Amino acid sequence: MNAKLPSATSFSDATASPTTTLIGAAQLSYNGATWDRLRGNTTSIAIADTGTKTASFNGATQTNHNSVGAYIWILCGTVSGTTPTLVTVLQWSPDDGTTFYDITSATTAVTTTGASIGYQVYPGVNATWNASTTATKVLISALPRTWRIRYVIGGTTPSFAISDVRVSYQK
């Protein structure tokens, strides 16, 4: 081993790390605390916010490693109850997931079976996006590094079967 080369290291993004010394560019980006591998646009990634929900809850905390924006889809199955409402709010965290704040104007609601919610978050995006969803929201801003969806459920004995939640990060 050449003592002038750095040793193999572990990355913080839960991705397999090289076990030998790297020679050349590793395509890494510093996030202020650790190094992350660079990523391109992703295919649709499932978020674990699914299941039958009867009360408000906070979705799983997500990490945007190095994308500028994203498409986010929430698909509802069966909806029941008296005047059931589901409002989703996109939130961001300035302290890596301890405190969350609502992103201004990022709320949208559904009340019927088979409804879906679509978010498009990207700076300079066309504000007339239509994703063939029941409710769509376009945010003309960058997607924060740490974010989640807050689900606010209302009505009398409401029940929402959230069948799928997906994100597709965009460079």
Order of alpha helices (4+ residues) and beta strands (2+ residues): beta-beta-beta-beta-beta-beta-beta-beta-beta-beta-beta
